Amino acid sequence: AKNGKKPIVAMPNPFYHVYGGAAAITGAEPIYLTASSENGFLPQITELEPATLSRLALFYFCSPANPQGAAANLDQLVKAIDLARRYDFTLLVDECYSEIYDKIPPIGALQAAASMGEGVKNVLVFHSLSKRSSSAGLRSGFVAGDPGLIKLFRHLRSYVGPQTPLPILAAAEALWRDERHVKIMRSVYRKNFSCAEKIIEKRFDFYRPDGGFFLWLNVGNGESVTKKLWTEAAIKVLPGAYLSHPLVNGKNPGAPFIRIALTHSTNTIKDAIQRIVKAI
């Protein structure tokens, strides 16, 4: 409990479903903050009422966002950190896509905390090789931030986390130490986005994201278009509704969208996007 009441865990909507699952396991009340084009595809925690903030235990914030690719600016991160300290909740910043950016590196939460001059209290950031190095199978990442929270996290990890085999650790270490392959990955994704942009143009509310490797296209009905693309064009995409949670009015903010991963070669991406545009 927090302040004698059931704790709240807030997260963006759409979101990585592990956030919601973690909230459910702990018995907390999840709340979903819509991240749409109207608010720059980022959750607006500053709009929460004080009564809600007083019960808030954790706030998951993803920058660059999955699936929309929007990156938070310094002011947005500073405001989130300030709220975390005023209302004593933990700001969990998922920065797994931070090294896959289009033009400029996104601001990190620890950079924002440093600019405030008060250390890293109430802040944890998470990084992973899965996006940085296209090495999801290695399950290698790190968490950094508030020393007190890290101590608790390490204690939890010693009980519930599996140990990593030494050969995998060696491979992960080599990837963490190397920056050349990351620059190559960014170059490949830029080419893929340029290819997609040239074909799609302004259709489906196309925009070029700040980071990540997804297209988030407004196709009207993501689920029906997904079925159509699979049956008629042999293309697999993900319906946006599957990444989102219905609102209190029953509407799903991700329902009009599909998510397309630009993770193949540029030639493959070109063929896929051409087939998608033709089929829709």
C-alpha positions in Angstrom: 0.0 0.0 0.0 1.0 3.6 -0.5 -0.4 6.3 1.9 -2.7 3.6 3.2 -4.3 3.0 -0.2 -3.9 0.5 -3.1 -0.8 1.6 -5.1 -1.0 2.7 -8.7 1.3 1.8 -11.6 1.1 4.1 -14.6 2.2 3.3 -18.1 1.9 4.6 -21.6 -0.9 3.3 -23.9 0.2 1.7 -26.3 2.9 -0.1 -24.3 5.2 -3.0 -23.9 2.9 -5.5 -22.1 5.5 -6.6 -19.5 4.7 -3.3 -17.8 1.1 -4.3 -17.3 1.9 -7.8 -16.4 4.3 -6.7 -13.7 1.6 -4.4 -12.2 -0.9 -7.2 -12.2 1.5 -9.6 -10.4 2.1 -7.1 -7.6 -1.6 -6.4 -7.1 -1.3 -2.8 -8.0 -3.9 -0.8 -9.9 -2.7 -0.1 -13.5 -3.6 3.1 -15.2 -3.0 3.7 -18.9 -2.0 7.1 -20.2 -2.9 7.5 -23.9 0.1 8.4 -26.0 -1.4 9.7 -29.3 -0.4 12.1 -32.1 -2.3 14.8 -30.1 0.3 14.7 -27.3 3.4 13.8 -29.3 3.0 10.0 -28.7 4.2 10.4 -25.1 2.2 9.9 -21.9 1.4 13.1 -20.1 2.0 12.4 -16.4 1.7 16.1 -15.5 -2.0 15.8 -16.3 -2.7 13.3 -13.4 -4.6 14.6 -10.4 -2.8 15.0 -7.1 -5.0 12.3 -5.6 -3.7 9.8 -8.2 -0.1 11.0 -7.9 -0.2 10.4 -4.1 -1.0 6.7 -4.8 1.5 6.3 -7.6 4.2 3.8 -6.9 5.7 3.4 -10.4 5.6 5.2 -13.7 6.9 3.4 -16.8 8.1 5.8 -19.4 9.6 4.6 -22.7 11.8 6.9 -24.8 12.1 6.5 -27.7 8.6 5.0 -27.4 7.5 1.6 -28.5 5.8 1.5 -31.0 5.6 5.2 -32.0 9.3 6.1 -31.8 8.8 9.5 -30.1 11.7 10.7 -27.9 11.1 12.8 -24.8 12.9 16.2 -24.6 14.8 17.5 -21.6 11.9 19.5 -20.2 9.5 16.5 -20.3 12.0 14.3 -18.4 12.8 17.0 -15.9 9.1 17.4 -15.1 8.6 13.7 -14.7 11.6 13.4 -12.3 10.3 16.4 -10.4 6.9 14.8 -9.9 8.6 11.5 -8.9 10.4 13.3 -6.1 7.5 15.4 -5.0 5.1 12.4 -4.8 7.8 9.8 -4.0 7.2 7.3 -6.8 9.8 5.6 -8.9 10.3 6.7 -12.5 11.2 3.6 -14.6 12.6 4.8 -17.9 12.8 2.2 -20.7 15.6 3.4 -22.9 16.1 0.2 -24.9 15.7 2.0 -28.2 18.0 5.0 -27.2 20.8 4.0 -29.5 18.6 3.3 -32.5 17.9 6.9 -33.4 17.3 8.7 -36.8 19.0 12.1 -36.5 20.2 13.1 -33.0 20.7 10.9 -29.9 17.7 11.2 -27.5 18.1 12.8 -24.1 18.4 10.2 -21.4 16.7 10.3 -18.0 20.1 10.3 -16.2 21.1 13.4 -18.3 17.9 15.1 -17.2 18.6 14.2 -13.6 22.1 15.5 -13.8 20.8 18.8 -15.2 18.7 19.2 -12.1 21.8 18.9 -9.8 20.1 16.6 -7.3 21.5 13.2 -8.1 19.5 10.3 -9.5 17.0 9.8 -6.6 13.7 8.1 -7.7 15.0 7.3 -11.2 16.0 4.0 -12.8 16.9 3.6 -16.5 16.9 0.3 -18.4 19.1 -0.6 -21.4 19.4 -3.8 -23.5 21.4 -5.4 -26.2 18.2 -6.6 -27.9 17.7 -3.4 -29.8 21.2 -1.8 -29.7 22.8 -4.9 -31.2 19.9 -6.9 -32.6 20.7 -9.5 -30.0 17.5 -10.2 -28.2 18.4 -13.8 -27.6 21.3 -12.9 -25.4 19.0 -11.4 -22.8 21.7 -8.9 -21.7 20.9 -5.5 -20.3 21.6 -3.2 -17.4 19.7 -0.9 -15.0 21.2 2.2 -13.5 20.1 5.0 -11.2 19.1 5.6 -7.6 21.6 3.6 -5.4 18.9 2.7 -2.9 16.6 1.3 -5.5 19.5 -0.5 -7.2 20.2 -2.2 -3.9 16.6 -3.5 -3.7 16.7 -4.5 -7.3 19.9 -6.4 -6.9 18.4 -8.3 -3.9 15.3 -9.2 -6.0 17.5 -10.2 -8.9 19.5 -12.6 -6.8 16.3 -14.6 -6.0 14.2 -14.5 -9.2 16.7 -13.9 -12.0 18.3 -16.8 -13.9 22.1 -16.9 -14.1 23.7 -16.2 -17.5 26.1 -18.8 -19.0 29.7 -17.6 -19.3 29.9 -17.9 -23.1 26.8 -15.7 -23.4 28.3 -13.2 -21.0 31.5 -13.1 -23.1 29.5 -12.4 -26.3 27.5 -9.7 -24.5 30.6 -8.0 -23.2 32.1 -7.9 -26.6 28.9 -6.2 -28.0 28.7 -3.7 -25.1 32.3 -2.7 -25.7 31.9 -2.2 -29.5 30.2 0.9 -31.0 31.0 0.3 -34.7 28.3 -2.3 -35.2 25.8 0.1 -33.6 26.6 2.8 -36.1 26.1 0.3 -38.9 22.7 -0.7 -37.5 21.6 3.0 -37.3 22.7 3.4 -40.9 20.7 0.4 -42.1 17.6 1.6 -40.3 17.9 5.1 -41.8 18.1 3.5 -45.3 15.0 1.4 -44.5 13.0 4.4 -43.2 14.0 6.5 -46.3 12.9 3.6 -48.5 9.6 3.3 -46.7 9.0 7.1 -46.8 9.6 7.3 -50.5 7.0 4.6 -51.2 4.4 5.5 -48.6 4.7 9.3 -48.9 2.0 10.9 -46.8 -0.4 8.0 -46.7 -1.6 6.4 -43.5 -0.4 9.5 -41.4 3.2 8.5 -42.1 5.9 10.2 -40.1 9.6 9.5 -39.5 10.1 8.6 -35.9 12.8 9.9 -33.6 14.1 6.5 -32.8 13.3 2.7 -32.9 12.7 0.7 -36.0 9.0 0.6 -36.3 6.4 2.3 -38.6 3.2 3.2 -36.8 0.7 3.6 -39.6 -3.0 4.7 -39.3 -4.9 2.3 -41.6 -8.3 2.7 -40.0 -8.7 -0.8 -38.7 -5.4 -2.4 -37.7 -6.7 -5.9 -37.1 -8.6 -6.3 -40.4 -5.7 -4.8 -42.4 -3.3 -7.2 -40.7 -5.5 -10.2 -41.8 -5.7 -8.7 -45.3 -1.9 -8.2 -45.6 -1.3 -11.8 -44.4 -3.8 -13.5 -46.7 -3.4 -11.3 -49.8 0.2 -10.1 -49.6 2.0 -12.6 -47.4 3.2 -9.8 -45.1 3.1 -10.1 -41.3 2.5 -6.9 -39.3 1.1 -6.4 -35.8 -2.3 -4.8 -35.1 -1.9 -1.7 -32.9 -4.8 -2.9 -30.7 -2.7 -5.8 -29.5 -0.2 -3.3 -28.0 -2.8 -1.2 -26.3 -5.4 -1.3 -23.5 -9.1 -0.3 -24.0 -10.0 3.0 -22.4 -12.9 3.5 -20.0 -15.1 4.4 -23.0 -14.3 1.0 -24.6 -12.2 2.5 -27.4 -8.7 1.1 -28.0 -6.2 3.9 -28.9 -4.1 1.5 -30.9 -7.0 0.0 -32.9 -6.6 2.1 -36.1 -2.9 1.3 -36.4 -0.5 -1.4 -37.5 3.1 -1.7 -36.4 5.7 -2.6 -39.1 9.2 -3.7 -38.1 11.8 -2.4 -40.5 14.3 -5.1 -39.5 15.1 -6.8 -42.8 17.4 -5.8 -45.6 16.5 -2.7 -47.5 15.6 -4.7 -50.6 13.2 -6.9 -48.5 11.7 -3.8 -46.9 11.2 -2.2 -50.3 9.3 -5.2 -51.6 7.3 -5.5 -48.4 6.2 -1.8 -48.3 5.3 -1.9 -52.0 3.1 -4.9 -51.4 1.5 -3.3 -48.3 0.6 -0.1 -50.2 -0.8 -2.1 -53.1 -2.9 -4.4 -50.8 -4.3 -1.6 -48.7 
